[in-house]
Amino acid sequence: MRTNNNLFATISNNQMTQLVKEVKETVATEVQVNNNKTVFSAADLWRIQNSRRTRVQRRVMFY
């Protein structure tokens, strides 16, 4: 059985320039963006570490 080893078709210079032509960008004006990011503070880190300590102490207490 014969196979076709030419996987890529040849294109002309005119077709190449049409493919790489610059497209003007538009800005979406009707998009609603929610920027409700909270800042991770030292108090948050303390709360995480403190809750981990109490979990470990409870686990040791039941054994």
PDB file as gemmi writes it, atoms N, CA and C in Angstrom:
CRYST1    1.000    1.000    1.000  90.00  90.00  90.00 P 1                      
ATOM      1  N   MET A   1       0.848  -1.165   0.000  1.00  0.00           N  
ATOM      2  CA  MET A   1       0.000   0.000   0.000  1.00  0.00           C  
ATOM      3  C   MET A   1       0.896   1.231   0.000  1.00  0.00           C  
ATOM      4  N   ARG A   2       0.510   2.174  -0.784  1.00  0.00           N  
ATOM      5  CA  ARG A   2       1.289   3.390  -0.927  1.00  0.00           C  
ATOM      6  C   ARG A   2       0.829   4.450   0.066  1.00  0.00           C  
ATOM      7  N   THR A   3       1.767   5.110   0.739  1.00  0.00           N  
ATOM      8  CA  THR A   3       1.408   6.160   1.691  1.00  0.00           C  
ATOM      9  C   THR A   3       1.888   7.498   1.156  1.00  0.00           C  
ATOM     10  N   ASN A   4       1.196   8.538   1.563  1.00  0.00           N  
ATOM     11  CA  ASN A   4       1.562   9.889   1.153  1.00  0.00           C  
ATOM     12  C   ASN A   4       2.416  10.495   2.261  1.00  0.00           C  
ATOM     13  N   ASN A   5       3.698  10.734   1.999  1.00  0.00           N  
ATOM     14  CA  ASN A   5       4.600  11.281   2.995  1.00  0.00           C  
ATOM     15  C   ASN A   5       4.576  12.800   3.039  1.00  0.00           C  
ATOM     16  N   ASN A   6       3.913  13.442   2.105  1.00  0.00           N  
ATOM     17  CA  ASN A   6       3.841  14.899   2.074  1.00  0.00           C  
ATOM     18  C   ASN A   6       2.659  15.352   2.929  1.00  0.00           C  
ATOM     19  N   LEU A   7       2.911  15.593   4.216  1.00  0.00           N  
ATOM     20  CA  LEU A   7       1.830  15.956   5.130  1.00  0.00           C  
ATOM     21  C   LEU A   7       1.468  17.431   5.046  1.00  0.00           C  
ATOM     22  N   PHE A   8       2.414  18.271   4.631  1.00  0.00           N  
ATOM     23  CA  PHE A   8       2.184  19.704   4.596  1.00  0.00           C  
ATOM     24  C   PHE A   8       1.985  20.152   3.154  1.00  0.00           C  
ATOM     25  N   ALA A   9       0.868  20.809   2.934  1.00  0.00           N  
ATOM     26  CA  ALA A   9       0.594  21.311   1.588  1.00  0.00           C  
ATOM     27  C   ALA A   9       1.427  22.563   1.345  1.00  0.00           C  
ATOM     28  N   THR A  10       1.857  22.769   0.125  1.00  0.00           N  
ATOM     29  CA  THR A  10       2.638  23.959  -0.212  1.00  0.00           C  
ATOM     30  C   THR A  10       1.688  25.125  -0.408  1.00  0.00           C  
ATOM     31  N   ILE A  11       2.082  26.293   0.081  1.00  0.00           N  
ATOM     32  CA  ILE A  11       1.267  27.487  -0.089  1.00  0.00           C  
ATOM     33  C   ILE A  11       2.105  28.561  -0.763  1.00  0.00           C  
ATOM     34  N   SER A  12       1.422  29.452  -1.423  1.00  0.00           N  
ATOM     35  CA  SER A  12       2.128  30.503  -2.151  1.00  0.00           C  
ATOM     36  C   SER A  12       2.477  31.647  -1.202  1.00  0.00           C  
ATOM     37  N   ASN A  13       3.298  32.578  -1.691  1.00  0.00           N  
ATOM     38  CA  ASN A  13       3.682  33.735  -0.880  1.00  0.00           C  
ATOM     39  C   ASN A  13       2.481  34.603  -0.551  1.00  0.00           C  
ATOM     40  N   ASN A  14       1.559  34.727  -1.490  1.00  0.00           N  
ATOM     41  CA  ASN A  14       0.356  35.531  -1.254  1.00  0.00           C  
ATOM     42  C   ASN A  14      -0.491  34.921  -0.135  1.00  0.00           C  
ATOM     43  N   GLN A  15      -0.640  33.617  -0.140  1.00  0.00           N  
ATOM     44  CA  GLN A  15      -1.399  32.953   0.915  1.00  0.00           C  
ATOM     45  C   GLN A  15      -0.681  33.072   2.266  1.00  0.00           C  
ATOM     46  N   MET A  16       0.638  33.035   2.245  1.00  0.00           N  
ATOM     47  CA  MET A  16       1.406  33.171   3.478  1.00  0.00           C  
ATOM     48  C   MET A  16       1.224  34.555   4.083  1.00  0.00           C  
ATOM     49  N   THR A  17       1.241  35.597   3.264  1.00  0.00           N  
ATOM     50  CA  THR A  17       1.045  36.953   3.792  1.00  0.00           C  
ATOM     51  C   THR A  17      -0.365  37.140   4.333  1.00  0.00           C  
ATOM     52  N   GLN A  18      -1.349  36.493   3.742  1.00  0.00           N  
ATOM     53  CA  GLN A  18      -2.719  36.582   4.264  1.00  0.00           C  
ATOM     54  C   GLN A  18      -2.835  35.873   5.611  1.00  0.00           C  
ATOM     55  N   LEU A  19      -2.089  34.794   5.783  1.00  0.00           N  
ATOM     56  CA  LEU A  19      -2.149  34.063   7.050  1.00  0.00           C  
ATOM     57  C   LEU A  19      -1.519  34.834   8.197  1.00  0.00           C  
ATOM     58  N   VAL A  20      -0.453  35.548   7.911  1.00  0.00           N  
ATOM     59  CA  VAL A  20       0.263  36.228   8.992  1.00  0.00           C  
ATOM     60  C   VAL A  20      -0.083  37.703   9.078  1.00  0.00           C  
ATOM     61  N   LYS A  21      -1.145  38.115   8.414  1.00  0.00           N  
ATOM     62  CA  LYS A  21      -1.562  39.514   8.432  1.00  0.00           C  
ATOM     63  C   LYS A  21      -1.981  39.928   9.839  1.00  0.00           C  
ATOM     64  N   GLU A  22      -1.658  41.139  10.210  1.00  0.00           N  
ATOM     65  CA  GLU A  22      -1.981  41.636  11.544  1.00  0.00           C  
ATOM     66  C   GLU A  22      -3.478  41.890  11.658  1.00  0.00           C  
ATOM     67  N   VAL A  23      -4.048  41.448  12.763  1.00  0.00           N  
ATOM     68  CA  VAL A  23      -5.469  41.635  13.027  1.00  0.00           C  
ATOM     69  C   VAL A  23      -5.597  42.661  14.138  1.00  0.00           C  
ATOM     70  N   LYS A  24      -6.425  43.651  13.936  1.00  0.00           N  
ATOM     71  CA  LYS A  24      -6.628  44.695  14.940  1.00  0.00           C  
ATOM     72  C   LYS A  24      -7.406  44.119  16.115  1.00  0.00           C  
ATOM     73  N   GLU A  25      -6.982  44.466  17.317  1.00  0.00           N  
ATOM     74  CA  GLU A  25      -7.644  43.972  18.520  1.00  0.00           C  
ATOM     75  C   GLU A  25      -8.767  44.908  18.930  1.00  0.00           C  
ATOM     76  N   THR A  26      -9.796  44.341  19.509  1.00  0.00           N  
ATOM     77  CA  THR A  26     -10.905  45.133  20.043  1.00  0.00           C  
ATOM     78  C   THR A  26     -10.974  44.905  21.545  1.00  0.00           C  
ATOM     79  N   VAL A  27     -11.494  45.874  22.251  1.00  0.00           N  
ATOM     80  CA  VAL A  27     -11.608  45.792  23.700  1.00  0.00           C  
ATOM     81  C   VAL A  27     -13.054  45.496  24.055  1.00  0.00           C  
ATOM     82  N   ALA A  28     -13.266  44.505  24.891  1.00  0.00           N  
ATOM     83  CA  ALA A  28     -14.606  44.161  25.349  1.00  0.00           C  
ATOM     84  C   ALA A  28     -15.011  45.170  26.423  1.00  0.00           C  
ATOM     85  N   THR A  29     -16.015  45.994  26.133  1.00  0.00           N  
ATOM     86  CA  THR A  29     -16.417  47.046  27.058  1.00  0.00           C  
ATOM     87  C   THR A  29     -17.531  46.613  27.998  1.00  0.00           C  
ATOM     88  N   GLU A  30     -18.260  45.569  27.672  1.00  0.00           N  
ATOM     89  CA  GLU A  30     -19.418  45.176  28.480  1.00  0.00           C  
ATOM     90  C   GLU A  30     -19.103  44.043  29.455  1.00  0.00           C  
ATOM     91  N   VAL A  31     -17.832  43.779  29.708  1.00  0.00           N  
ATOM     92  CA  VAL A  31     -17.432  42.701  30.606  1.00  0.00           C  
ATOM     93  C   VAL A  31     -17.336  43.245  32.022  1.00  0.00           C  
ATOM     94  N   GLN A  32     -17.921  42.509  32.954  1.00  0.00           N  
ATOM     95  CA  GLN A  32     -17.847  42.897  34.360  1.00  0.00           C  
ATOM     96  C   GLN A  32     -16.750  42.076  35.028  1.00  0.00           C  
ATOM     97  N   VAL A  33     -15.761  42.761  35.561  1.00  0.00           N  
ATOM     98  CA  VAL A  33     -14.623  42.092  36.191  1.00  0.00           C  
ATOM     99  C   VAL A  33     -14.751  42.247  37.704  1.00  0.00           C  
ATOM    100  N   ASN A  34     -14.643  41.122  38.399  1.00  0.00           N  
ATOM    101  CA  ASN A  34     -14.707  41.145  39.863  1.00  0.00           C  
ATOM    102  C   ASN A  34     -13.289  41.028  40.399  1.00  0.00           C  
ATOM    103  N   ASN A  35     -12.788  42.091  40.988  1.00  0.00           N  
ATOM    104  CA  ASN A  35     -11.459  42.081  41.592  1.00  0.00           C  
ATOM    105  C   ASN A  35     -11.580  42.102  43.108  1.00  0.00           C  
ATOM    106  N   ASN A  36     -12.204  41.074  43.639  1.00  0.00           N  
ATOM    107  CA  ASN A  36     -12.421  40.995  45.087  1.00  0.00           C  
ATOM    108  C   ASN A  36     -11.361  40.126  45.746  1.00  0.00           C  
ATOM    109  N   LYS A  37     -10.109  40.317  45.388  1.00  0.00           N  
ATOM    110  CA  LYS A  37      -9.035  39.531  45.971  1.00  0.00           C  
ATOM    111  C   LYS A  37      -8.695  40.086  47.350  1.00  0.00           C  
ATOM    112  N   THR A  38      -8.625  39.184  48.316  1.00  0.00           N  
ATOM    113  CA  THR A  38      -8.266  39.606  49.658  1.00  0.00           C  
ATOM    114  C   THR A  38      -6.760  39.470  49.838  1.00  0.00           C  
ATOM    115  N   VAL A  39      -6.205  40.269  50.696  1.00  0.00           N  
ATOM    116  CA  VAL A  39      -4.776  40.252  50.965  1.00  0.00           C  
ATOM    117  C   VAL A  39      -4.515  39.244  52.068  1.00  0.00           C  
ATOM    118  N   PHE A  40      -3.549  38.357  51.841  1.00  0.00           N  
ATOM    119  CA  PHE A  40      -3.167  37.370  52.848  1.00  0.00           C  
ATOM    120  C   PHE A  40      -2.275  38.057  53.864  1.00  0.00           C  
ATOM    121  N   SER A  41      -2.749  38.173  55.085  1.00  0.00           N  
ATOM    122  CA  SER A  41      -2.025  38.934  56.100  1.00  0.00           C  
ATOM    123  C   SER A  41      -1.343  38.004  57.093  1.00  0.00           C  
ATOM    124  N   ALA A  42      -0.584  38.610  57.985  1.00  0.00           N  
ATOM    125  CA  ALA A  42       0.092  37.858  59.038  1.00  0.00           C  
ATOM    126  C   ALA A  42      -0.930  37.250  59.996  1.00  0.00           C  
ATOM    127  N   ALA A  43      -2.047  37.921  60.184  1.00  0.00           N  
ATOM    128  CA  ALA A  43      -3.090  37.382  61.060  1.00  0.00           C  
ATOM    129  C   ALA A  43      -3.682  36.102  60.476  1.00  0.00           C  
ATOM    130  N   ASP A  44      -3.821  36.040  59.159  1.00  0.00           N  
ATOM    131  CA  ASP A  44      -4.321  34.822  58.519  1.00  0.00           C  
ATOM    132  C   ASP A  44      -3.345  33.666  58.726  1.00  0.00           C  
ATOM    133  N   LEU A  45      -2.066  33.933  58.565  1.00  0.00           N  
ATOM    134  CA  LEU A  45      -1.049  32.906  58.778  1.00  0.00           C  
ATOM    135  C   LEU A  45      -1.060  32.435  60.227  1.00  0.00           C  
ATOM    136  N   TRP A  46      -1.186  33.356  61.169  1.00  0.00           N  
ATOM    137  CA  TRP A  46      -1.231  32.996  62.579  1.00  0.00           C  
ATOM    138  C   TRP A  46      -2.449  32.112  62.855  1.00  0.00           C  
ATOM    139  N   ARG A  47      -3.585  32.445  62.267  1.00  0.00           N  
ATOM    140  CA  ARG A  47      -4.817  31.682  62.474  1.00  0.00           C  
ATOM    141  C   ARG A  47      -4.659  30.256  61.943  1.00  0.00           C  
ATOM    142  N   ILE A  48      -4.014  30.093  60.788  1.00  0.00           N  
ATOM    143  CA  ILE A  48      -3.796  28.759  60.223  1.00  0.00           C  
ATOM    144  C   ILE A  48      -2.878  27.946  61.125  1.00  0.00           C  
ATOM    145  N   GLN A  49      -1.779  28.546  61.560  1.00  0.00           N  
ATOM    146  CA  GLN A  49      -0.838  27.829  62.418  1.00  0.00           C  
ATOM    147  C   GLN A  49      -1.457  27.497  63.757  1.00  0.00           C  
ATOM    148  N   ASN A  50      -2.241  28.389  64.299  1.00  0.00           N  
ATOM    149  CA  ASN A  50      -2.874  28.165  65.597  1.00  0.00           C  
ATOM    150  C   ASN A  50      -3.905  27.046  65.508  1.00  0.00           C  
ATOM    151  N   SER A  51      -4.672  26.999  64.437  1.00  0.00           N  
ATOM    152  CA  SER A  51      -5.666  25.939  64.304  1.00  0.00           C  
ATOM    153  C   SER A  51      -4.989  24.594  64.094  1.00  0.00           C  
ATOM    154  N   ARG A  52      -3.828  24.581  63.437  1.00  0.00           N  
ATOM    155  CA  ARG A  52      -3.088  23.335  63.268  1.00  0.00           C  
ATOM    156  C   ARG A  52      -2.589  22.828  64.621  1.00  0.00           C  
ATOM    157  N   ARG A  53      -2.121  23.738  65.458  1.00  0.00           N  
ATOM    158  CA  ARG A  53      -1.642  23.336  66.781  1.00  0.00           C  
ATOM    159  C   ARG A  53      -2.754  22.709  67.604  1.00  0.00           C  
ATOM    160  N   THR A  54      -3.932  23.301  67.582  1.00  0.00           N  
ATOM    161  CA  THR A  54      -5.033  22.754  68.378  1.00  0.00           C  
ATOM    162  C   THR A  54      -5.475  21.400  67.840  1.00  0.00           C  
ATOM    163  N   ARG A  55      -5.434  21.202  66.504  1.00  0.00           N  
ATOM    164  CA  ARG A  55      -5.791  19.896  65.957  1.00  0.00           C  
ATOM    165  C   ARG A  55      -4.804  18.828  66.400  1.00  0.00           C  
ATOM    166  N   VAL A  56      -3.528  19.149  66.407  1.00  0.00           N  
ATOM    167  CA  VAL A  56      -2.514  18.186  66.825  1.00  0.00           C  
ATOM    168  C   VAL A  56      -2.674  17.866  68.301  1.00  0.00           C  
ATOM    169  N   GLN A  57      -2.955  18.884  69.125  1.00  0.00           N  
ATOM    170  CA  GLN A  57      -3.133  18.639  70.557  1.00  0.00           C  
ATOM    171  C   GLN A  57      -4.346  17.776  70.814  1.00  0.00           C  
ATOM    172  N   ARG A  58      -5.437  17.984  70.067  1.00  0.00           N  
ATOM    173  CA  ARG A  58      -6.624  17.156  70.244  1.00  0.00           C  
ATOM    174  C   ARG A  58      -6.348  15.721  69.831  1.00  0.00           C  
ATOM    175  N   ARG A  59      -5.584  15.538  68.766  1.00  0.00           N  
ATOM    176  CA  ARG A  59      -5.284  14.195  68.294  1.00  0.00           C  
ATOM    177  C   ARG A  59      -4.443  13.437  69.312  1.00  0.00           C  
ATOM    178  N   VAL A  60      -3.499  14.110  69.941  1.00  0.00           N  
ATOM    179  CA  VAL A  60      -2.660  13.471  70.952  1.00  0.00           C  
ATOM    180  C   VAL A  60      -3.478  13.167  72.200  1.00  0.00           C  
ATOM    181  N   MET A  61      -4.434  14.011  72.510  1.00  0.00           N  
ATOM    182  CA  MET A  61      -5.229  13.848  73.730  1.00  0.00           C  
ATOM    183  C   MET A  61      -6.108  12.597  73.644  1.00  0.00           C  
ATOM    184  N   PHE A  62      -6.556  12.195  72.457  1.00  0.00           N  
ATOM    185  CA  PHE A  62      -7.454  11.037  72.334  1.00  0.00           C  
ATOM    186  C   PHE A  62      -6.717   9.721  72.208  1.00  0.00           C  
ATOM    187  N   TYR A  63      -5.395   9.728  72.098  1.00  0.00           N  
ATOM    188  CA  TYR A  63      -4.653   8.476  71.977  1.00  0.00           C  
ATOM    189  C   TYR A  63      -4.195   7.969  73.294  1.00  0.00           C  
TER     190      TYR A  63                                                      
END                                                                             
